[in-house]
Structure formats: C-alpha cells, structure tokens
Amino acid sequence: MSIFVLIVTFTLIIPIILSMIRLFLGPTGPDRVIASDVASYTTVMIMIYVALIIHEYSLLDAAILLAILIFVGSLAVAKYLEGRGLGS
C-alpha cells in the first residue's frame, strides 16, 4: 500500500510542477490562467486523495468548496481578459 501511495502522490505532484513552470514562463495571459487552473484543480485532487487515505471526509467538503471558488475565479479572470468588466 505504501508504494502505491508514493506513486500516486508523485503522479499528482508532476502536473503541479509543470503548470508552475508554465505559469511563470507562459507567454500570454490565457496560458497563465490555464496553468493556474491545472495547479489548483490538481491540488483539489490531492485533497480528495488525502481525505480518502486518512478517512477524514470533512476534507471532501473543503475540496468541493475550493473547486467551486477556483471555477468562479477562472470565470472572473476570463471575463477580465476578454476586456469586459465584471458587471457586464
């Protein structure tokens, strides 16, 4: 079980590292937004994974809330990058 946990953990950390590189080196704004979304949603997946491993299911509620906040933030940034204000 412990080798499996390590493999899954490293498999989930690799996209975060790659997306952080894209976040800092990305040529355009949308590339950076996508990279931050990948890193954020991968963090949510890690939260879910940890909740299932340690049997702490209240972390699932926090992961769902975080995913919703990430989605709303992505919509706000996309609307800003499109050139419209948040109220229109």
C-alpha positions in Angstrom: 0.0 0.0 0.0 2.8 2.4 0.8 4.5 2.1 -2.6 1.1 2.7 -4.3 0.6 5.9 -2.2 4.0 7.2 -3.2 3.4 6.5 -6.9 0.1 8.3 -6.8 1.5 11.2 -4.9 4.3 11.7 -7.3 2.0 11.3 -10.2 -0.2 14.2 -8.8 2.8 16.4 -8.0 4.2 16.3 -11.5 1.4 18.3 -13.1 1.7 20.9 -10.4 5.4 21.4 -11.1 4.9 21.6 -14.9 2.0 24.0 -14.6 4.0 26.2 -12.2 6.7 26.4 -14.9 4.1 27.4 -17.4 2.6 29.9 -15.0 5.9 31.7 -14.6 7.2 31.4 -18.2 3.8 31.5 -20.1 3.9 33.9 -23.0 0.3 35.1 -22.7 -2.3 35.7 -20.0 -4.6 32.8 -21.0 -1.7 30.4 -20.8 -1.0 31.5 -17.3 -4.7 31.2 -16.3 -4.9 27.6 -17.7 -1.7 26.8 -15.8 -3.0 28.1 -12.5 -6.3 26.2 -13.1 -4.3 23.0 -13.6 -2.3 23.5 -10.5 -5.4 24.4 -8.5 -7.5 21.5 -9.6 -4.6 19.1 -9.0 -4.4 20.5 -5.5 -8.1 19.7 -5.1 -7.4 16.2 -6.3 -4.6 15.8 -3.8 -7.1 17.0 -1.0 -9.6 14.4 -2.1 -6.9 11.7 -2.2 -5.6 12.6 1.3 -9.2 12.6 2.6 -9.8 9.1 1.3 -6.5 7.8 2.6 -6.9 9.2 6.2 -10.7 8.7 6.3 -11.3 12.4 7.1 -14.3 13.0 4.9 -14.8 16.6 6.0 -11.9 17.4 3.7 -14.1 16.4 0.8 -16.4 19.4 1.7 -13.4 21.7 1.7 -12.2 20.3 -1.7 -15.6 20.9 -3.3 -15.8 24.4 -1.9 -12.3 25.1 -3.2 -13.2 23.7 -6.6 -16.2 26.0 -6.8 -14.1 29.0 -5.8 -11.5 28.1 -8.4 -14.2 27.9 -11.1 -15.7 31.3 -10.2 -12.2 32.8 -10.1 -11.5 31.4 -13.6 -14.7 32.9 -14.9 -13.8 36.3 -13.5 -10.3 36.3 -14.9 -11.6 35.1 -18.3 -14.1 37.9 -18.4 -11.4 40.4 -17.4 -9.0 39.1 -20.1 -11.8 39.4 -22.6 -12.0 43.1 -21.9 -15.4 43.3 -20.3 -15.9 44.4 -16.7 -17.2 42.0 -14.1 -20.6 43.8 -14.0 -21.4 43.4 -17.7 
